[in-house]
Amino acid sequence: MNNQDISPNSESAIGVFDSGIGGLTVVKALMERLPHENIIYFGDTARVPYGVKSKKTIQLFTQQITEFLLQKNVKALVVACNTISAVALNTVKKLAHNIPVIDVISAGASEALKVTNNNQIGVIATSTTVNSNAYARAIANYNINARVISKACSLLVPLIEEGWLNNEITRLTVREYLKPVLAENIDTLILGCTHYPLLKPMIQTEVGSDISLIDSAITVAKTIANELEQKKLLNHDDSLPDYQFYVSDIPLKFQTIGEQFLGRTLEHIERQILG
Amino acid sequence: MNNQDISPNSESAIGVFDSGIGGLTVVKALMERLPHENIIYFGDTARVPYGVKSKKTIQLFTQQITEFLLQKNVKALVVACNTISAVALNTVKKLAHNIPVIDVISAGASEALKVTNNNQIGVIATSTTVNSNAYARAIANYNINARVISKACSLLVPLIEEGWLNNEITRLTVREYLKPVLAENIDTLILGCTHYPLLKPMIQTEVGSDISLIDSAITVAKTIANELEQKKLLNHDDSLPDYQFYVSDIPLKFQTIGEQFLGRTLEHIERQILG
């Protein structure tokens, strides 16, 4: 019997996906916020990074991942990738029909507006996310008076994946990128990439304590908890939750880096080629 | 009529390929060394970078690219990617049959041995190239007494693609990576990634004038010139050569970055999806 023939129920898993392993910071936040939920993760590690690729290519890859997760009968889809949220969210929503879709950009934008006092919001992200202008659009949808100052920070993902988390070069790079953002009068800064929570302490030091950081992993977990509660889809089964991790490639250091993102042991990894 | 039914002749193009745009430094060197040759380039920009992917995935991608170029009836294949040369050269050679295959690693290794006086050779490259130990093997094949000191420099490609070529952060990163290599008594350093020629002046300053840099783009051009001359396959047609550039994705800034690598205007770009 095809999984697609059964409607998802409260015991169905939450499907989370990303272009790579960054989305594991969202899985971590979900595990902490919703410890009873089953989770299926897909990371497109064979084709990562999406941040430098064209819209057309990203939409094709997104379609393949969404179809894969829908076949697993997920009850909700979490787009844990800013680039996908920025340029291919409609691809996901069309395929998902009535299944809730939560994306990091909408979640981050609405949280930033709750936190800001002066409506001056900074965003740091990959260049595709920044060029898509998606945060500015999401924020304008909620509040037309808010102003968004964005900065593409292409080197932060490679620095994090190199493991240079407490490194002077990383600090100088963060400082260099933040200069034009801090020259504006922002009081809130969105970490617009799922990798960036790993640099949160360093970024907080650089921006000072007067600026609030929006960690979209935490924000997404909060949003999905509300959504599932409203739809009466929270899992109340008290047995150990099931976590499955699918990746399109298992590269060198995957386990090490993945566990840094997840903050715990990474088990049940399967290689799944798409396309 | 299928191109594969005709044997390549001297007017056939040289096929050059890379995981992305780095191989354009090899095309540049080829244009300068062999100005009469037609060139077809394939860059797998939709799936770049290969440096962090598994052997199995890289071999599959390499097979697809090789088949594409063979259908274009190329007279020689240049593997302008250290990662592919390191882990999938046999995939290319098997498919190429009697067509010459020149790869950056063999070319760089044999040039380094010609240049070194003390047989202590440094190699900087991506982590997959370093982990594959391919330079050490290629060098040992020629001279068992030579010693190879390698260092993976994962951040140099992103720094170059960010355009931070004359930047203090890049200099500090280069210095950090070179420390363990310079602690050994090397007199020759192989730039084991086709991106690195763009940092050649900075790297030369950092290592000092006593250490010779091996630029594999230049070395490959020299090797293929010899190979084609021996096989009587040099193009003597005096009309303007034909340059075709195929990429699996045309990302943001592709033109700008590509022209930096090629050192001239980048025309006749086509998007070609593989797999």
Interface residues (C-beta under 8 A of the other chain):
Chain A: T45 A46 R47 V48 V52 K53 S54 T57 S127 T128 N131 S154 L155 V157 P158 L159 E161 E162 W164 E168 I169 L172 T173 E176 S248 D249 I250 P251 L252 K253 G275
Chain B: T45 A46 R47 V48 V52 K53 S54 T57 S127 T128 N131 S154 L155 V157 P158 L159 E161 E162 W164 E168 I169 L172 T173 E176 S248 D249 I250 P251 L252 K253 G275
